Amino acid sequence: ADLGAGANIGNRTQVRAGAFRGLGEFEASSNSSDLLPDGDFDTGAAYLSLRYDSLDDPFFATQGLLLYGDYQWHRDSLGSDFDFDRFEFMGQGAISFGEDKANNLVFTARATVLDDAPRAPQYFSRLGGLFNLSGISQDLLAGRQLAFLMAQYQRKLTRSGVLPIDVPVYAGFSVEGGNLWQDRSDMDLGDLVMAGSIYLAVNSPLGPVYIAYGRNEEELDAIYLSIGWPFLQPSGRLIR
């Protein structure tokens, strides 16, 4: 359950505050560490988020900027099993070039930092999947601290036609770097695992559809068929 209130400032900025409460359970697989036992958990926090969005398209932006920050205060008085603070940030910028402006560059940065958080999986951030450290399966890696950087080049292959429904087709590639750490003091951009992908995408009426191949420096690779926005699975309040 989540109860929040906010305000739009102009047509690009939104501020929101509220609180949420949750409960659940997790079950460790047979190859998990003893640090992740089976059990029930309770979450509860107050939050404050700020979002600025001037991107001209939520999925295939050609210009603009998105900035999103979310700060959470997890406290026993709000129903949480543990007291700690969580900060999440995302930034994304897009530019286009060429005579027809069909060539686009998109830059993305993400970070999640937890102060004094327990080693409990319900609070972990995740990496893995297309545009989320391509080359490995969805959400394969988990940890308390996260840093991720990505640069994409994509070209629009189709022009607007006479049909009432325009279904643009794009080809592109990504260069990515990311990692997870348990402690904030261990975070180091020198530890980023490099990855990349090549893809063909369609901006369909049902949302973006990607067919892609991804590979990372650890020689892991994967083929993806993704429907919807495949990367950035945050706490749930960044809605595109």
C-alpha positions as CSV (number, residue, x, y, z in Angstrom):
1,A,0.0,0.0,0.0
2,D,1.3,3.4,-0.9
3,L,-0.3,6.8,-0.1
4,G,1.3,9.9,-1.6
5,A,0.5,13.5,-2.6
6,G,2.3,15.8,-5.0
7,A,2.3,18.7,-7.3
8,N,3.2,19.4,-10.9
9,I,5.4,22.4,-11.3
10,G,4.8,23.6,-14.9
11,N,4.6,20.7,-17.4
12,R,8.1,19.2,-16.7
13,T,8.6,19.0,-12.9
14,Q,6.8,16.9,-10.3
15,V,7.4,16.7,-6.5
16,R,5.8,13.9,-4.5
17,A,5.8,12.9,-0.8
18,G,4.2,10.0,0.9
19,A,4.6,6.7,2.8
20,F,4.3,3.0,1.9
21,R,3.8,-0.2,3.9
22,G,4.4,-3.7,2.7
23,L,4.8,-7.3,3.8
24,G,6.0,-10.4,2.1
25,E,8.2,-13.5,2.3
26,F,11.2,-14.9,0.5
27,E,12.6,-18.4,0.0
28,A,16.3,-19.0,-0.7
29,S,17.3,-21.4,-3.4
30,S,19.4,-24.5,-2.6
31,N,22.6,-22.7,-3.8
32,S,22.1,-19.5,-1.8
33,S,24.3,-18.4,1.0
34,D,23.3,-18.9,4.7
35,L,23.2,-15.1,4.8
36,L,19.9,-15.3,2.9
37,P,17.6,-17.5,5.0
38,D,13.9,-18.1,4.3
39,G,11.6,-15.7,6.2
40,D,8.9,-13.1,6.3
41,F,9.5,-9.4,6.2
42,D,7.8,-6.1,6.7
43,T,8.7,-2.8,5.0
44,G,7.6,0.7,5.8
45,A,9.0,4.1,4.8
46,A,8.3,7.7,4.1
47,Y,9.6,9.1,0.9
48,L,10.2,12.2,-1.1
49,S,10.7,12.2,-4.8
50,L,11.5,14.8,-7.4
51,R,11.3,14.4,-11.2
52,Y,12.1,16.6,-14.1
53,D,11.2,15.4,-17.6
54,S,11.7,17.2,-20.9
55,L,12.2,14.1,-23.1
56,D,10.2,14.3,-26.3
57,D,9.5,10.6,-26.2
58,P,9.4,8.2,-23.3
59,F,11.0,5.3,-25.2
60,F,12.9,6.7,-28.2
61,A,13.8,10.2,-27.2
62,T,15.6,12.5,-29.6
63,Q,16.1,15.4,-27.3
64,G,15.5,16.4,-23.7
65,L,16.5,15.5,-20.2
66,L,15.1,13.3,-17.4
67,L,16.2,13.6,-13.8
68,Y,14.7,11.5,-11.0
69,G,15.6,11.3,-7.4
70,D,13.8,9.3,-4.6
71,Y,14.8,9.4,-0.9
72,Q,13.3,6.9,1.5
73,W,13.3,6.8,5.3
74,H,12.7,3.2,6.5
75,R,11.8,3.2,10.1
76,D,10.3,0.8,12.7
77,S,7.7,3.3,13.5
78,L,6.5,3.1,9.9
79,G,6.4,-0.7,9.9
80,S,9.9,-1.5,8.7
81,D,11.9,-4.4,10.2
82,F,15.0,-2.2,10.0
83,D,16.0,1.5,10.3
84,F,18.0,2.8,7.3
85,D,17.9,5.4,4.5
86,R,17.7,4.7,0.8
87,F,18.5,7.0,-2.1
88,E,17.9,6.3,-5.8
89,F,18.9,8.5,-8.7
90,M,18.5,8.3,-12.5
91,G,19.5,10.7,-15.2
92,Q,18.9,10.4,-18.9
93,G,19.7,12.8,-21.8
94,A,19.1,12.6,-25.5
95,I,20.4,14.5,-28.5
96,S,20.0,14.0,-32.3
97,F,22.1,14.9,-35.3
98,G,22.2,14.7,-39.0
99,E,20.0,16.4,-41.6
100,D,17.0,14.3,-40.9
101,K,17.7,14.1,-37.1
102,A,17.4,10.3,-37.4
103,N,20.6,9.7,-35.5
104,N,20.2,9.7,-31.8
105,L,22.5,9.5,-28.8
106,V,21.0,8.6,-25.4
107,F,23.0,8.7,-22.2
108,T,21.8,7.1,-18.9
109,A,23.1,7.0,-15.4
110,R,21.7,5.2,-12.4
111,A,22.7,4.9,-8.7
112,T,21.2,3.4,-5.6
113,V,22.8,3.9,-2.2
114,L,21.6,2.4,1.1
115,D,22.9,3.6,4.5
116,D,23.0,1.1,7.3
117,A,20.8,-1.3,5.5
118,P,20.7,-5.0,6.4
119,R,21.8,-7.9,4.1
120,A,18.1,-8.6,3.3
121,P,17.1,-9.4,-0.2
122,Q,13.9,-7.4,-0.2
123,Y,16.1,-4.2,-0.2
124,F,18.6,-5.3,-2.8
125,S,18.9,-3.5,-6.2
126,R,19.3,-5.7,-9.3
127,L,21.2,-5.8,-12.5
128,G,20.8,-8.1,-15.4
129,G,18.9,-8.1,-18.7
130,L,18.7,-5.9,-21.8
131,F,20.1,-2.4,-21.2
132,N,20.7,-3.4,-17.6
133,L,24.1,-5.1,-18.0
134,S,23.3,-6.9,-21.3
135,G,24.5,-10.4,-21.7
136,I,23.1,-11.9,-18.6
137,S,19.6,-12.9,-17.6
138,Q,17.0,-10.6,-16.1
139,D,17.9,-9.5,-12.5
140,L,20.6,-12.1,-12.1
141,L,22.8,-9.9,-9.8
142,A,21.7,-8.3,-6.6
143,G,23.3,-6.0,-4.0
144,R,22.7,-3.1,-1.7
145,Q,24.6,-0.5,-3.6
146,L,24.3,0.0,-7.4
147,A,26.0,2.1,-10.1
148,F,25.2,1.9,-13.8
149,L,26.2,3.9,-16.9
150,M,25.0,3.5,-20.5
151,A,25.4,5.2,-23.9
152,Q,23.2,4.3,-26.8
153,Y,23.3,5.1,-30.5
154,Q,20.1,4.5,-32.4
155,R,19.0,5.4,-35.9
156,K,15.4,5.6,-37.1
157,L,15.1,3.4,-40.2
158,T,11.6,4.5,-41.3
159,R,9.9,7.7,-42.1
160,S,6.4,8.8,-41.3
161,G,4.0,7.4,-43.9
162,V,0.4,8.1,-44.9
163,L,-1.0,5.4,-42.6
164,P,-2.9,6.7,-39.6
165,I,-0.7,4.6,-37.3
166,D,3.0,5.3,-37.4
167,V,5.2,2.3,-36.4
168,P,8.8,3.5,-36.4
169,V,11.6,1.0,-36.7
170,Y,15.1,1.7,-35.1
171,A,18.5,0.0,-35.1
172,G,21.1,0.7,-32.5
173,F,23.7,-0.4,-30.1
174,S,24.5,0.2,-26.4
175,V,27.7,0.4,-24.4
176,E,27.1,-0.3,-20.7
177,G,29.0,-0.4,-17.4
178,G,27.6,-1.4,-14.0
179,N,28.2,-3.3,-10.8
180,L,26.7,-3.9,-7.3
181,W,28.4,-3.7,-3.9
182,Q,27.3,-4.6,-0.4
183,D,28.9,-1.6,1.4
184,R,28.9,2.0,0.2
185,S,32.6,2.3,1.1
186,D,33.4,-0.4,-1.5
187,M,31.8,1.5,-4.4
188,D,34.4,2.2,-7.1
189,L,33.7,3.0,-10.8
190,G,36.9,1.1,-11.6
191,D,35.0,-2.1,-10.7
192,L,32.3,-1.6,-13.4
193,V,31.7,-4.6,-15.5
194,M,31.5,-3.6,-19.2
195,A,28.7,-4.9,-21.5
196,G,27.0,-4.0,-24.7
197,S,24.2,-4.9,-27.1
198,I,23.0,-4.5,-30.7
199,Y,19.3,-4.3,-31.3
200,L,16.4,-3.8,-33.6
201,A,13.4,-2.1,-32.1
202,V,9.8,-1.2,-33.1
203,N,7.8,1.5,-31.4
204,S,4.5,-0.3,-31.6
205,P,1.0,0.7,-30.3
206,L,1.6,-1.8,-27.5
207,G,4.9,-0.2,-26.6
208,P,8.5,-0.7,-27.6
209,V,9.5,-4.2,-28.9
210,Y,13.2,-5.1,-28.9
211,I,15.1,-8.0,-30.6
212,A,18.7,-7.8,-29.3
213,Y,21.9,-9.6,-28.7
214,G,24.0,-8.7,-25.6
215,R,27.4,-9.6,-24.3
216,N,29.6,-8.5,-21.4
217,E,33.3,-8.7,-20.6
218,E,32.9,-11.9,-18.6
219,E,32.1,-13.6,-21.9
220,L,28.4,-14.1,-21.0
221,D,25.9,-13.4,-23.8
222,A,22.2,-13.6,-24.4
223,I,19.5,-13.1,-27.1
224,Y,16.6,-11.0,-26.0
225,L,13.0,-10.5,-27.1
226,S,11.6,-7.7,-24.9
227,I,8.2,-6.0,-25.0
228,G,7.9,-2.8,-23.0
229,W,10.6,-0.7,-21.4
230,P,13.3,-3.3,-20.7
231,F,15.6,-1.4,-18.3
232,L,15.4,0.5,-15.1
233,Q,13.2,-1.5,-12.7
234,P,13.3,1.0,-9.7
235,S,11.2,1.1,-6.6
236,G,8.1,1.5,-8.7
237,R,7.3,5.3,-8.6
238,L,9.1,6.2,-11.8
239,I,6.3,5.7,-14.3
240,R,7.1,6.2,-17.9
